[in-house]
Each structure stands twice: as structure tokens, then as C-alpha cells.
């Protein structure tokens, strides 16, 4: 509010940044719809930017909303106007007006280069607010005063209150029954203060009454993410991150002349952090990410997406054909001979004891847990001519 409603005459931009579903749009909408905010400006407009936006359509929407805010009639032939005509109308209309424009869900900084021609700096105290998942966009030098607000996760108290509000609003006591609280606390813990996950899971659990139903969801959240329609909205929002993702696993790093692979990978890692796919836990002395983590819900979606694309899977010990080319072993159980084992490209082991599969002639990566008890390596290890990386 302080950055949007003040008496500074210079134009300024406020960027709200965070991962999809973290509450960026909700926060900005809350402020945008306050009467004191709207009265502070001569006109205002809210534009939702898609990944495949058409700049002329955005200009038309701006013109229509500006006129509606002032209860003025919109030009009838606006839908037939060219880019140049639309810009001319906007420039003339805003020439002596203090405006507020919200650009919601910006994916590409090129949008600012295209739209700034109509939002000229007139020293009238106008404000532009944009929401984005990309820290690079939020930190861009817009040529005017700017402020970046990073959305923070909800605290434990607010997380629990929101979950209970979504889940038990129709319950007789309007709060979590004692027999369900252990399961509720476990699900809330998986949300890590992530509003979209809290609301989505709350909606799902509102129809479940018994301990067995709650236990089932806690034990199979990955399956529910893929198969339960109530979680579909959350999945579609988070999948936008994956659709915009550069896969950087072995063999997928783009070769750039004059640049080492390590430098390229470092750039990819930074991109993952900037786009909120990964959260930086610790940085080194040079400011580069040293330790990262992935949100629990994002990780569950990553696992289901990887399995669907046959990119990677977690081995569960079942006698089923292995379709993925990369396997992660996270449970201490024997690795049985199975169809598809011979086609594996990567084996990642995170348990202390296990028996490694044999006949993995195409293996490129073998990564064994740091505290793993090794009694025998693969018999044909010396003949794995594709092997590029081994960690023991």
C-alpha cells in the first residue's frame, strides 16, 4: 500500500514475485479493490497476461477498462484498430491522468518493452504493479523507480487456520476433530505454507470424514495429485512451471561455443531458482546457490510428471515393467530383475543397503548414497562404455 498509494509524482513499478499459487494475485487483487486505492487514481486497469498474449488485445483491454473506470463510453470501432492507432489513443487518453495498471502473471520481460510506449512517464504519480514467478523479471531495471516484494510462505498458525477453514467449515464443531488432527497436521506440513496447496487439499479433505479416508490420502498424495479432479486446478497452475523448464540432467545440457558445461549448468540452476522451481537454502561466498530444496507439493508433481513422461521413476519393488530410463531407489528392498532394467540410463540410490541390478549396459550415471554399505558393485562395471559419472 505504501508503495502504491503515496504522493510521489514520479512513475514507479511494484513487482510481486513468487512461485505459482503462492498468493501473488490474491494479494494484489486485495489492494486493487480497496476503494481508497481506486480513488487515489484517475483511472485503473487489470490485465491478466498469458504466455501467448497478443499485444493489441492487451491495449484494447486497457482502453476499455480505463473508460469503464471513468464511466465513459468506449469507441465502437476499437476492435478494428491497428497497433499504432491503439497506442495513439492510449497516449492521448493518459496524457494528463494518474493511472494504476496491474499486469498479472508476466512471463516475459519483452512485455514491458512493448507496453511502456503507451504508459509514458508524465510525473503524475502513476503506478504499475506486476506479478511474476520469475525473479529476473521482477529485478529488471525498468527505467523508473521500482520495488520488489517477495511473497513469503504462510506461518504455521495461519497455515493451520486456513486449512481448517477450507476443510471443516461445514463440520458441526467448525474445527478439526481430535481423531483426525494427526493426519491434518501431516498434510498441512506437506503444504509448507503454500496457499494454493492448502486450499486445494482443504477442499479435497472437506468431504472425507473417517480416519481411514484421511490415512489413505496421507499415504498416497502422489496418486491423488494425478487422479483427483479437485486437485486439478493446483496441478494446472504448477505445471506451467514445468512447461517452462529446461531439463538439465545428464546429456541435456546445451553446448555453447567457448563456454564450459559447468558454467551452463550454473546458469540453469540460477534459472530454476529465479523461476521459483527451487528455493535457495544456502549460498556460497560468491553468492551462488550452494544448497537448494524443492517444495513438497512441487516435488510430488515433479515425480508424477517424470513418471508420465517416462523420464524418471521411484522404484517401488513391484514386479512391473520399468518404462522410465532413470530409476531412484529410496526404499531398502531388493531390486528384482524386471523388463526395462537393461535400458536404464541412470541409477540413483538413497538407501544404505540394496542389491544393484545387473545387465545395465547403457548406464551413464551411477550415484550411490554417501552412507551406503557396498559389498559388491556391478559385475560388468568395467564394460559400461557409456558411463560418464560414478559417485561412491
N, C-alpha and C positions, 0 to 999 in steps of 0.2 A: 504493500500500500504506500509506504514512504517513497519508494522509487517511482511509483506511477502517479500518485496524487501529491504534487508539490508545486511550488511556484517558480521553479527553474524554467527559464524561457528557451533554453537550447533543447533541440530534439534529443531523445535518448532511447536506448533499446534495453529491455529487460529480457534475458534468456532464462528459461526454466528448463533444467536438464535432468534426465533420469531415465532408467530403463522403462520399457513398455509396461503400463499397468501400475506404475509407481505413484500415480496421483497428480501428474503434471496438469492435465486438462481439468481435472476436478478443482485443483487449487486456483487456476487462472479463471475458470468459469465462476467460482465463488466470488472472486474480486470483481470480475467484469459485470456481474449482475447486481452489484450494490448500487443503490440509487445515487449515493454521494459521488461515486466514481463517474457514472454517466453524466451527472450534472456538471462535473468538472470540465467536460469536453463539449465542443460544439457539435461533434458527430462521432460515431464509432461504428466499427465493423468487426465481425469474427469470421475468419477464413480458415476452413479445415483443408490443409494441403495434403494431397495424396502423393504416392510415389510416381504417379503418371499424370500429374497435373497439366492442364493447358493454361498458359499464362493469360490468354484472352478471357477465358472463363473466370479466372480469379479477378481480373479487372472488372468484369461485368458484375460479379457478386459484390465487390467493393462499392461500386457506383450505386447499386440497388440498396444496399444496407445503409450507406451514408444518407441517401434520400429518405429512406424509411425512418431513420433515427430523427430526422428533422421534419417528418410528416410532410414531405414534398413528393410530388408526382415524378415517377421515373420516365425518362424518354422512351417512347414506344418502339423506336427502331434500334434500340441498343443491341439487340441480338444479331443485327446485321452489320454492326460496325467493325472496322478493322483495328488492328493493334494500335496503329498511330492515332486513330480517332478516339479510341478509348483512353489512351494516355493523355491526350489533349483535354478531354472532358474532366478527367481526374485532377490534372494540374490546375486547371481553371477553377474547379469547384473547391479545392483545398487551399487556394491561394491565400485566403485570409482567415482560415479556420484552424482551431486547435482540435486535433483528432486523436483518437485511440484506435489502433489496429492490432488485433490478435492474429498471429499466424500459427495455427495449431498443427503440430506434428510435422516439422520441417526436416526433410531427409537430405536436402542438397543445398549447399550454400549459394549455388547459382541462382536460386530463387531470389535472394536479396539483390543480386546484380540486376535482375530483370524487373523487380517490382519497385526498387528505390527511385526509378525515374519518375514515378507518379507520386511518391511520398517525399517531396522535396523539403529541405530544411529551411523553415521560414522564421525561426526564433519566436515561435508562438507557444512553446511548451507542449508540443505533440509527443506522443509516446507510441512505441511499437513493442509489443510483447510477443515473443515466440517460444514455443515449446519444442523440444527436440530430444532424441535419445543420444545424439552424438555430441560429445564434449568438444570436439573440434569445431563444430558449427557454433556452439554456444560461446566459445572463446575467440571467435573470428573478430578481426578489427573492422568494425562496421563503418568507421569514418566519423562516428559521433560517440558521445558518452554512452557507455554500456555497463550493465551489471549482470553477473551470472549468479543464479540461485540454484544450488544443487538440492534436489529433493532427497530428504533423509527417510530411512525406514521408520515406521511407527514404533514407538516404545512398547515394552511388554504390556503395560497397563492398557494403553489404547488399542493394542492388537487384540487383547483378550475381550475388551468391551465391544469392539467392532464385530468380532467373530460371534459372540453371544447374541448381539443384536440381530445379526443376519440369521442365526441358527435357531434361536429359541424365542423369537418374537411371538409365536403362536402357542408356545408352551404355557401350561397353567401357571407355573411359577415365574415365567419370563426370564429364567436364568438356567444355567447348566445343572442338571441333576447330578448328585454326588456320584452315582454309579457310572456316569459317562465322563466325568471330569478327567480321569487319566488319559482317555482316548482323545478328548478335546484338546488337552494340553499338548499331546503329541502332535496333532495336526496343526495346531497354532504354531508350535515350534518349527515345523517344516516351512511355514509361511515367511519366517524371518522379517516380520514387519512389512510385508509386501501387500499393499491394499487389494490389488486385483485377485491375488491368491486367496486372501482372507474372505473376500466377498463371494468368490466362486465356490470355495469349499464350504462356506457357511450355507449357501443356497443348496448345495448338494446334501449336506447333513441335516438340513431342516426337516426332511421327510423321513429320516431314519430315527427309530425310537429305541431299538433293543441294543444291548451290549454286543451281540454277535454281529449286527449290521455295522456298528462303529468299528469293531475289531477288524472286520473284513476290509473296510476302506483303508484303515491304517496299514494293513499288511500288503495292500495291493494298489497303492496310489498310482504307480506307473500305468497299470492296466486301466484304471479309472480315467486317467488323463487322455488315453487314446480312445476309449469306448463310451464314455458317458456324455451325452449331449449337453448337460448342464455346465460342463467344463469347457464346452466348445468355444465360447467367446474368449476365455482366457488363452486357450491354445492358439486361436487365430491371431490374437494380438502378439503373443510371444513368437509365433512362427515368422512374423515379419523380420525379426532379428536374424533368424536362421536363413531366410531367403536372401538377406543382405550380407551373408557371411562368406569370408574367404577361408576355405578349408586349408589348413597348414600342416597336416600330418605328413608322414614320410612320402616323398615323391610328388607332393603337390605344391612345393614352393616354386614360384615363378623365377626363372633365371633372368637376371638383368645384367647386361654387359658392364663390367667394371665395378660391380657391387657383390660382396660376398654373400653366401646364403645366410650366414649368421645375422648380417645386417638386415636382410629382407625379413627374416623370421622375427627379428626385434620389432620391425615396423608392423608386422601382422599382429603381434602381441599387443602393441600400443593401440592398434585399431580395435581389437577386441575389448580393451579396457575403455577406450573412448566411446564405443557404442553400447556400453553397459552390459555386454555379454559376460565379461569377467569383472570382478571387483578387486581392486588392488588392496592387499592386506599390509604389505611392507615394500618399501622402495630401498634401493641401494644408495650409496653415497652420491652417485651421479643422477639420482632421481628416476632411474629406470625401474620398472616393476621387478621386484625380487620374489615376491610371493603373492599368488592370486587365489581367489576362490570363486566358485560359481553358486549362485542362489539355488537352494534345494529344488524349488519348483522348476527353475530353468534347467537344472540338471536332469530331472525326471523327463522333461520334454526332449532334452538332448538325447537321452537314452532311447526313447520311443522313436524319435526321428531317425537316429542312427540305425536302429533295427529295421525300420521300414525301408530305408534306402540301402539296406544290406551293407552299410559302411562299417559298423562295429556292433558287437553284442556282448552281453554279460553271460558267461557260461553258467547254466543252472544245473548241470549234471544229468539232464534228461536224455533219453535215447532218441534224439531227434536229429534230422539232417541239419548241419551247420551251413547256413547260406551266407553269413557275413564273412568278410575277408580278414577281419580283425577281431580277436577274442580277448575279453578281460576276465580273469579268474579272481573272484572276490570271496569265494567260499571254499573251505577246506574239504573238498570231496574229489574223488578220483576222476580223472579225465578219461572218459571212455572213448574207445575207437568209434568214430562216427563218420557218416558221409559228409564230406566237405572239409575234414581236417587237413587233408593233403593240399588243399587250395589256400590255406591260411597265409596271409602276408605278415601279420603282426600277432605276437603273444605278449600280453601284459599281465603280470602276476602280482597280486597284492595280498597273498596269504603266506603263512610261514611254511606250510608243508603241502606239497601236491606232487603228482607224477606228471611230468610233461609228456605231451603226445609225441609219437614218432611219425616219421614219413611226412615231415613238413618241408618238402624240397623247395618251395617257393618263398620261404620265410625271409623277410627283410629286417624285421625288428624283433628282438628278444629282450624283454625288460623284466627282470626278476626282482621281487621285493627285497628291500635292504636287509631285513632280518630273516630272510627265508633260509630254511635248513635244506641245503643241497647235498644229496647223496649221489646223484647221477645226472649228468647232462644228456642231451640228445645223442644217441649213438652216431647219427650221421652229421653231427655239428660241423665237422671239417669239410663236408661236401656241400654245405649250403652256400652256393656261389652267389646268391642274391643278397646274402646277409650284409647289411650296412651298419647295423647298430646292435651292440650287445651290452647289457648292464648286469653285472653280477655283484 
